[in-house]
């Protein structure tokens, strides 16, 4: 199964009605299956940019809560810096 990795730009365009790339983002992202991969930095950036456009930053996190965006767990739990 292939997974999609998303940066903040398309996510912000999808959420923000006034974004100049909104139409593209809606047509490209709406048909994507749930589970798009993002990292914490993408979420922070998307929250910041959405807020600048008057969108409540919590809307970004709602997409995570609904399972549309997924934060992968990269590191095994048994590892540490001194191993």
C-alpha positions in Angstrom: 0.0 0.0 0.0 1.4 3.4 -0.9 1.0 6.3 1.5 1.0 10.1 0.8 3.2 12.5 2.7 1.9 16.1 2.9 3.6 19.4 3.6 1.8 22.4 5.1 1.1 24.3 1.9 -1.5 22.0 0.4 -3.1 21.5 3.8 -3.5 25.2 4.4 -4.8 25.8 0.9 -7.4 23.1 1.5 -8.5 24.7 4.8 -8.4 28.4 3.9 -11.2 29.6 1.5 -9.2 32.7 0.5 -6.0 30.8 -0.4 -5.1 31.3 -4.1 -4.5 27.5 -4.5 -7.8 26.5 -2.8 -9.5 25.1 -5.9 -6.5 23.0 -6.7 -6.1 21.8 -3.2 -9.8 20.8 -2.9 -9.7 18.8 -6.2 -6.4 17.1 -5.3 -6.9 16.4 -1.6 -10.6 15.6 -1.3 -10.4 12.3 -3.1 -7.3 11.1 -1.1 -7.9 8.3 1.3 -7.6 9.0 5.1 -4.2 8.5 6.6 -2.0 11.1 4.9 1.3 11.2 6.7 2.5 14.5 8.3 5.1 15.4 10.9 4.8 17.7 13.9 6.5 20.5 12.1 3.9 20.4 9.3 1.1 20.6 11.8 2.7 23.5 13.6 3.3 25.4 10.3 -0.2 24.6 9.1 -1.7 25.9 12.4 0.3 29.1 12.1 -0.5 29.8 8.5 -4.2 29.0 8.9 -4.4 31.4 11.9 -2.8 34.1 9.8 -5.7 33.6 7.3 -8.3 33.8 10.1 -8.9 30.1 10.4 -9.0 28.6 13.9 -5.8 26.5 14.3 -7.8 23.8 15.9 -9.3 23.0 12.5 -5.9 21.5 11.5 -5.9 19.3 14.6 -9.5 18.2 13.9 -8.3 16.6 10.7 -5.8 14.6 12.7 -8.4 13.6 15.3 -10.7 12.3 12.5 -7.8 10.2 11.0 -7.4 12.2 7.9 -3.8 13.0 8.8 -1.5 10.6 10.7 1.7 11.3 12.6 4.0 8.2 12.1 6.0 6.9 14.9 9.5 6.6 13.4 11.7 5.5 16.3 11.4 2.1 17.9 10.4 2.5 21.5 13.3 0.4 22.8 16.0 2.7 21.5 17.8 5.5 23.4 20.6 7.9 22.6 23.1 5.9 24.6 22.5 2.5 23.1 
